[in-house]
């Protein structure tokens, strides 16, 4: 049986779990998002404008990447006055990704 067929035949809970897992891997499938994870892990927190400047990207592009990471619970956003800042939220996925980033010879 094809994998997609097996997932479709599973329960609704199982389908949702596979969907969340696929979304999690999608979140780590972009170099900009990996760099954001690395920056936030090192600093703990950074504002969107700081990330945009450091990455050489527009605030809109960074916000798009942050939305994806926030949906996967890799970070939380907090308002600081008029500025929007992001706080790193370590989880099993981000620890795995950071291990690969910090030890590139293992990739």
C-alpha positions as CSV (number, residue, x, y, z in Angstrom):
1,X,0.0,0.0,0.0
2,X,1.3,3.5,-0.9
3,X,2.2,5.7,2.1
4,X,-0.3,8.4,1.2
5,X,-3.0,5.7,1.0
6,X,-2.0,4.4,4.4
7,X,-2.2,7.8,6.0
8,X,-5.6,8.5,4.4
9,X,-6.9,5.2,5.8
10,X,-5.7,6.0,9.3
11,X,-7.8,7.7,12.0
12,X,-8.4,11.4,12.0
13,X,-6.1,11.8,15.0
14,X,-3.4,9.9,13.1
15,X,-3.8,12.0,10.0
16,X,-3.6,15.2,12.1
17,X,-0.4,13.9,13.8
18,X,1.2,13.2,10.5
19,X,0.2,16.6,9.2
20,X,1.7,18.3,12.2
21,X,4.9,16.3,11.8
22,X,5.2,17.2,8.1
23,X,4.7,20.8,8.9
24,X,7.4,20.6,11.6
25,X,9.9,19.3,9.0
26,X,8.7,21.9,6.5
27,X,9.6,24.6,9.1
28,X,13.2,23.4,9.1
29,X,13.5,23.1,5.4
30,X,14.5,26.7,4.7
31,X,17.9,28.2,5.3
32,X,16.5,31.5,6.6
33,X,14.3,29.6,9.2
34,X,17.3,27.6,10.3
35,X,19.4,30.8,10.7
36,X,16.5,32.3,12.8
37,X,16.5,29.3,15.0
38,X,20.3,29.6,15.5
39,X,20.1,33.3,16.2
40,X,17.3,33.0,18.7
41,X,18.9,30.0,20.4
42,X,22.1,32.1,20.9
43,X,20.4,35.3,22.1
44,X,17.2,33.9,23.6
45,X,15.2,36.8,22.1
46,X,15.4,39.2,19.1
47,X,13.1,41.8,17.5
48,X,11.8,41.2,14.0
49,X,13.6,44.3,12.7
50,X,16.9,43.1,14.2
51,X,16.4,39.7,12.5
52,X,15.5,41.4,9.2
53,X,18.7,43.5,9.3
54,X,20.9,40.6,10.2
55,X,19.4,38.3,7.6
56,X,19.4,41.0,4.9
57,X,15.6,40.4,4.4
58,X,12.5,42.5,4.5
59,X,10.5,42.6,7.7
60,X,7.6,41.0,5.8
61,X,9.8,38.1,4.7
62,X,11.1,37.6,8.2
63,X,7.6,37.8,9.6
64,X,6.5,35.1,7.2
65,X,9.2,32.7,8.4
66,X,8.5,33.6,12.0
67,X,4.8,32.7,11.5
68,X,5.8,29.2,10.3
69,X,8.2,28.7,13.2
70,X,5.6,30.0,15.7
71,X,3.0,27.5,14.3
72,X,5.4,24.7,15.1
73,X,6.0,26.1,18.6
74,X,9.7,26.8,18.0
75,X,9.3,30.4,19.2
76,X,6.8,32.8,20.8
77,X,6.3,36.4,19.9
78,X,6.1,39.1,22.6
79,X,5.3,42.8,22.2
80,X,7.9,45.2,23.6
81,X,6.3,48.6,23.2
82,X,5.8,49.1,19.5
83,X,8.3,46.4,18.6
84,X,7.5,42.7,18.1
85,X,10.2,40.4,19.5
86,X,10.6,36.7,19.3
87,X,11.6,34.4,22.1
88,X,13.2,31.0,21.5
89,X,11.2,28.0,22.7
90,X,13.4,25.0,22.8
91,X,11.7,21.7,22.0
92,X,12.9,18.3,20.7
93,X,12.9,19.5,17.1
94,X,14.9,22.7,17.7
95,X,17.4,20.8,19.8
96,X,17.8,18.3,17.0
97,X,18.3,21.1,14.4
98,X,20.7,23.0,16.6
99,X,22.8,19.9,17.1
100,X,23.1,19.6,13.3
101,X,23.9,23.3,13.0
102,X,26.5,23.2,15.7
103,X,28.1,20.0,14.5
104,X,28.1,20.3,10.6
105,X,30.4,17.3,10.2
106,X,27.6,15.0,11.2
107,X,25.3,16.1,8.4
